[in-house]
């Protein structure tokens, strides 16, 4: 898709279009006026029409152009350019009017975003918008979507791997690179489907992301933290440690979702970047049973905030807590003071899961409390903590047999069986003597 530009030095209009996978800019002698823009637009429409029909002749439109040699599409010129490209080790775009007529990525990205954004949460929509504006469009915006190749994508990915992460001394992580490539993948997939070209992401796999281990707190560490934390945050962290709620869920908890009569916390909304939103997934919509310690913490919190805010945990203005502020000004200083290894407050959620497992609660019940639809993730993430915390190492089975007296009986039977088995292999003379 072409456009009309203005040359700063002269103020004259420029025809900007793509032909044979290359960008061409041809200056006119017309100053930038509304009437002249209409004339140039008609010229541009005619150019793009002929390109799409495969009848475009560069020399006919721009006989004195310096780019005429580059745009020469005669068979001999095409062959020469292809050989030159091969010798240089660079791909040569095969003439394809249909591909050249596809829109610029920056234009198609806006169409895609407008169509898809209605499906997304506000926070995800803002994240995608940021990545489009800061990364994807600056890199591919001026290319027609049909001419973006697999080599372009791989080069882009390699370049991202050399970018330093913001606020760190390390390069962008594989997880972040995959996240940046995701919108480009979706845009090109939709474009390939609409304009019938080969999807450039075919056979390009996501970079491997190193699995990060959870770091739950021990029960002794939980006790130390709750004994030492600021009084105005004790109820907050008590609820976090013993409900397994996500950060956005506990920060967005409202009094209307606290059912003291049935001792339930109804997880229905979350707070992301200070805005109320629907929960992470449909499965996150759940009812958490209050333990006695959580019930008492919420009762105490009710005296502090129920009359001043709709949120259970809030700042002086009645707004939800800002989790980054809590982490930097309360959480991390407390862990340093106690000599406990620094970790995110999100580890409170993992702590709840491991403590429930340690107490012998049903995995299905734990999964429901955590907002997981199955127990698969529970065992995959927390399995290594179960033996250390619950003594599930076979000793429970040993105790069952011992308490029933079965161990002695089975041992005696095994001894008799072994003796009989050994006798079967003795010579008859030995058997008689014994």
C-alpha positions, -999 to 999 in steps of 0.1 A, spaced: 0 0 0 16 33 -11 14 67 4 20 104 -4 49 120 14 65 155 14 101 163 8 113 186 36 139 203 15 116 214 -14 81 210 0 71 190 -31 50 158 -30 66 124 -32 50 91 -44 60 64 -20 52 28 -31 65 -8 -31 73 -27 -63 90 -61 -66 95 -61 -28 115 -29 -28 105 5 -16 105 33 -42 101 71 -37 96 93 -67 96 131 -63 71 152 -82 73 189 -91 40 196 -74 40 216 -41 20 203 -12 -16 216 -17 -49 199 -14 -55 200 -52 -20 185 -59 -25 158 -34 -56 147 -52 -37 146 -85 -9 126 -70 -34 102 -53 -49 94 -87 -14 87 -100 -7 65 -71 -39 46 -75 -31 39 -111 4 27 -102 -9 3 -76 -36 -9 -99 -11 -18 -127 12 -34 -101 -16 -57 -90 -25 -65 -126 12 -72 -135 12 -45 -162 32 -19 -145 60 -3 -165 83 18 -144 99 36 -173 65 47 -186 56 65 -153 91 77 -144 113 77 -176 141 99 -160 141 82 -126 175 72 -110 158 41 -96 148 29 -131 177 5 -132 168 -10 -98 132 -13 -110 140 -28 -144 119 -60 -146 129 -72 -180 139 -109 -181 175 -101 -186 175 -75 -157 157 -99 -135 183 -127 -142 212 -103 -136 198 -91 -103 190 -127 -92 226 -138 -99 240 -107 -82 219 -114 -51 229 -151 -51 266 -141 -52 261 -117 -24 243 -143 -3 210 -123 -1 175 -135 -11 161 -120 -43 124 -114 -43 106 -132 -71 83 -108 -89 47 -114 -76 22 -86 -81 -2 -102 -56 23 -100 -28 34 -65 -37 -2 -54 -35 -6 -65 1 -8 -37 27 20 -23 47 24 -41 80 18 -8 100 -16 -5 82 -26 -41 85 -15 -42 122 -40 -14 130 -68 -34 113 -58 -66 132 -55 -47 165 -89 -31 162 -105 -65 153 -88 -85 181 -86 -61 210 -123 -65 219 -114 -101 230 -86 -90 254 -84 -77 289 -73 -40 293 -39 -49 306 -32 -73 277 -45 -48 252 -21 -21 266 8 -46 266 2 -55 229 -2 -18 220 31 -10 236 50 -38 218 35 -28 185 44 9 188 78 4 203 91 -27 185 71 -43 158 60 -13 137 94 5 139 110 -27 125 85 -40 99 60 -11 95 72 0 61 72 -35 46 43 -50 28 31 -80 48 33 -104 18 70 -97 14 81 -103 50 101 -136 49 112 -162 73 147 -148 70 134 -114 81 118 -130 112 149 -150 122 171 -119 118 147 -99 139 147 -126 166 185 -127 165 187 -89 169 163 -90 199 187 -115 216 214 -87 215 192 -61 232 199 -53 268 169 -57 292 156 -25 307 171 -18 341 194 -48 339 229 -57 327 216 -89 310 202 -93 275 165 -99 268 153 -133 281 139 -160 258 106 -155 275 106 -118 266 117 -124 230 89 -150 226 64 -124 240 76 -98 215 73 -122 186 38 -133 195 19 -102 180 41 -104 149 32 -141 145 -5 -134 149 -5 -105 125 13 -124 98 -8 -155 103 -40 -134 98 -25 -116 68 -14 -149 52 -49 -163 56 -65 -132 41 -41 -126 12 -31 -162 5 6 -162 9 30 -186 28 32 -179 65 68 -168 73 66 -182 108 62 -218 96 87 -242 114 100 -213 136 97 -226 171 96 -206 202 128 -202 221 131 -226 250 123 -209 284 142 -221 314 118 -236 340 118 -215 371 114 -233 404 89 -220 430 104 -208 463 78 -212 490 84 -202 526 86 -227 554 60 -225 581 86 -212 605 95 -184 581 58 -175 577 55 -172 615 86 -149 616 73 -127 588 38 -123 603 53 -116 638 76 -89 624 56 -72 596 41 -38 601 8 -40 619 -12 -24 591 0 -51 567 -3 -82 590 -38 -90 579 -29 -85 543 0 -110 543 -19 -134 565 -46 -136 538 -19 -140 511 -1 -168 529 -31 -189 538 -55 -185 508 -32 -188 477 -47 -157 461 -29 -141 433 -15 -106 437 -42 -89 416 -69 -110 433 -60 -101 468 -54 -64 459 -88 -63 441 -107 -81 469 -139 -62 478 -160 -65 509 -190 -76 489 -171 -107 480 -163 -116 516 -190 -140 530 -184 -143 567 -215 -163 573 -204 -191 550 -167 -184 556 -160 -179 519 -139 -155 498 -155 -151 464 -128 -144 438 -147 -125 411 -125 -96 400 -88 -86 400 -69 -54 399 -42 -49 372 -23 -16 369 -48 0 392 -78 -10 371 -105 -35 380 -108 -64 355 -122 -98 351 -101 -126 366 -71 -141 347 -93 -170 334 -128 -184 338 -112 -211 361 -99 -184 384 -135 -176 393 -138 -196 426 -148 -197 462 -120 -200 487 -128 -214 521 -115 -193 551 -94 -211 576 -98 -198 612 -66 -176 609 -79 -160 577 -114 -155 592 -99 -137 622 -76 -116 599 -105 -104 578 -126 -97 608 -98 -75 622 -94 -58 588 -131 -51 587 -128 -28 616 -101 -9 598 -113 -4 562 -149 -15 557 -163 19 565 -138 38 543 -134 17 512 -151 -10 491 -117 -27 489 -106 -49 518 -70 -38 516 -65 -2 505 -44 29 509 -54 61 528 -74 72 498 -94 40 497 -78 28 465 -64 -7 460 -28 -12 471 -1 -6 445 18 -40 445 51 -25 434 50 0 462 42 -27 488 70 -49 474 97 -22 475 87 -4 507 74 -31 529 81 -67 516 117 -66 506 129 -45 535 112 -69 559 129 -100 543 163 -83 545 157 -74 581 148 -111 589 177 -125 568 153 -144 546 162 -148 509 145 -122 487 116 -133 466 84 -120 451 53 -117 472 38 -141 447 56 -168 465 30 -165 492 6 -183 468 31 -211 464 35 -213 501 -2 -218 506 -1 -247 482 28 -265 498 14 -260 533 -19 -275 522 -1 -304 507 19 -308 539 -12 -310 560 -26 -338 538 -54 -319 522 -70 -334 491 -51 -324 459 -85 -318 442 -96 -294 469 -62 -276 468 -65 -272 430 -100 -257 434 -87 -232 461 -59 -222 438 -81 -217 407 -67 -246 387 -92 -267 367 -72 -299 373 -46 -313 397 -20 -317 369 -3 -283 375 -4 -289 412 17 -320 410 39 -307 382 48 -275 402 48 -287 438 56 -324 436 91 -321 449 80 -304 481 55 -331 490 79 -358 503 99 -333 525 68 -317 540 44 -346 544 66 -376 549 50 -393 519 79 -416 514 63 -450 520 65 -447 558 27 -442 561 22 -476 544 47 -491 568 28 -478 598 -5 -491 584 9 -526 581 26 -524 616 -6 -512 633 -27 -540 618 -1 -567 628 2 -576 592 39 -570 590 48 -598 615 24 -622 598 37 -614 563 73 -617 575 66 -651 591 49 -664 560 77 -652 538 102 -670 561 83 -703 559 79 -699 522 116 -692 517 125 -722 538 102 -745 518 116 -731 486 151 -738 496 142 -774 507 130 -781 472 165 -778 459 182 -800 485 193 -837 477 169 -863 490 195 -877 514 199 -843 529 162 -839 532 159 -872 551 187 -863 575 171 -830 583 
